[in-house]
Amino acid sequence: MDRVKTIQLRRYTLVDGEYDDFVEWWQGSMPIVRPAAGFAIEFAYGIRESNEFVWAVSTPGDRDEFLRIEAEYLASEPRAAIFDGLPQRVAVYNISFVDDVPDTAA
């Protein structure tokens, strides 16, 4: 039985000079608050040379369910707490849903 999951790809261009601080903050925050809100972190990669950070989160269910969980997360106290007093470290956000492409090499 196939289980539906929705994945959101999050690509950030970071503010110059904020790469290390952003990665440190992300590592100490996102693996705590996102799973507690119902998300799974699929992966996270930093690209120091281009000042980028790329990661993906998912939820069980379809896109509507993802959006429902995301709305609750965005309004949550734990999310507000991790962003409280945080300087702007992301210059450009590129966020989109992605489609799973089955591996046909098997």
C-alpha positions in Angstrom: 0.0 0.0 0.0 1.5 3.4 -1.0 1.4 6.0 1.6 1.0 9.5 0.3 3.4 12.2 1.5 3.9 15.8 0.4 7.3 17.3 0.2 8.2 20.9 0.2 11.7 22.0 -1.1 13.0 25.1 0.6 16.0 26.9 -1.1 17.4 30.0 0.5 20.0 32.5 -0.5 21.5 33.7 2.7 22.4 37.3 3.6 26.1 37.8 3.1 28.1 37.0 6.2 25.3 35.0 7.8 26.0 31.5 6.6 27.6 30.1 9.7 25.2 31.7 12.1 22.2 30.6 10.1 23.4 27.0 9.9 24.1 27.0 13.7 20.6 28.4 14.4 18.9 26.0 11.9 20.7 22.9 13.5 19.6 24.0 17.0 16.0 24.8 16.0 14.5 23.1 13.0 15.2 19.5 14.0 13.2 20.3 17.2 10.3 22.4 16.2 9.5 21.0 12.8 9.1 17.3 13.8 7.1 18.3 16.9 4.7 20.1 14.6 4.2 17.1 12.4 6.9 17.5 9.7 9.7 15.2 8.8 13.0 16.8 7.6 13.9 14.9 4.5 17.4 16.5 4.1 19.4 19.7 4.6 22.5 20.9 2.7 24.5 24.0 2.8 26.4 25.4 -0.1 29.0 27.7 1.4 30.5 28.8 -1.9 27.2 30.3 -3.2 25.8 31.2 0.3 22.8 28.9 -0.1 20.9 26.5 2.1 18.6 23.8 0.7 16.3 21.6 2.7 13.1 19.7 2.4 10.3 19.0 4.8 7.4 16.6 4.4 4.1 15.6 6.0 2.0 12.5 5.6 -1.0 13.1 3.3 -1.8 15.4 0.4 -0.9 19.0 -0.3 -4.0 20.2 1.6 -3.0 18.3 4.7 0.5 19.8 4.4 -0.9 23.3 4.2 -3.2 22.6 7.2 -0.2 21.5 9.3 1.9 24.4 8.0 -0.7 26.9 9.0 -0.8 25.5 12.5 3.0 25.5 12.7 3.2 29.1 11.4 0.9 30.3 14.2 2.5 28.2 16.9 4.3 29.5 20.0 7.3 27.2 19.5 7.9 28.7 16.1 7.5 32.2 17.4 10.0 31.5 20.1 12.8 30.4 17.8 12.4 33.4 15.6 12.1 35.9 18.4 14.8 38.5 18.1 16.5 36.7 15.2 18.1 39.0 12.6 17.1 38.5 9.0 19.5 35.9 7.6 17.7 34.8 4.4 17.8 37.2 1.5 15.8 35.2 -1.0 13.3 32.4 -0.3 12.4 29.9 -3.1 9.9 27.4 -1.7 7.9 24.9 -3.8 6.3 21.6 -3.6 8.1 18.8 -5.5 6.9 15.6 -7.1 8.3 12.2 -6.3 10.0 10.7 -9.4 10.2 6.9 -9.1 13.5 5.3 -9.6 13.1 3.4 -12.9 16.7 1.9 -12.8 15.7 -0.9 -10.6 
